[in-house]
Amino acid sequence: MEIKIIGSGCPTCQKLLEQTKQAVAEMKLDAKIEYSDDISLLVSLGGLQTPGLVIDGKLVLSGGVSNLEQLKDIIRDGSGSVANHCQCGGPCSCENDLSK
């Protein structure tokens, strides 16, 4: 499994990188994790918000997550569609939810 976090280097991007490393370790996955600041790659994959989480070349998250358990669920379901989660941990009904 190849996991890439794409971001601008902001605190949210760094948090997602650290959470991803922790999630992969706790899940005992064999995964290569890397960080990229290539925002054009994120956009080309359909990302609207940083950070982006790409698993095996597919964008599975754009916008960050609120907790480790939610991130584990996203990694487990890495073959699913793009989840544009807001900072509250969406998808949800708040005004920041990009999945609407």
C-alpha positions, 0 to 999 in steps of 0.5 A, a space after each residue: 500500500 502506498 499512502 501520500 499526504 498532499 499539503 501545504 505544510 500547514 499544521 493540519 497537513 502535518 497532523 494528518 501525516 502524523 495521524 496517518 503514521 500512527 494509524 498505519 502502525 496501530 493497524 499493522 499495515 505494510 504501507 509506504 507513507 510519503 508527504 508531498 507539497 505538490 498541490 497541483 497533483 491534489 487538484 488533478 486528483 479532484 481535491 478541493 482542500 488540503 490536506 489530501 490523502 491518496 491511497 494507491 493513487 486514488 484520492 480518498 480524503 480532501 480536507 483533514 479528519 478530526 480523530 484517529 479512529 475516523 482516519 483508520 476507517 478511511 484507510 480501511 475503506 481506501 478503495 471508496 470514493 473521495 470523502 470531502 470531510 470538513 474540519 468537524 470530522 464530516 461528512 456532516 450537515 455543517 456549513 463547511 461540509 464539501 460533500 454537499 
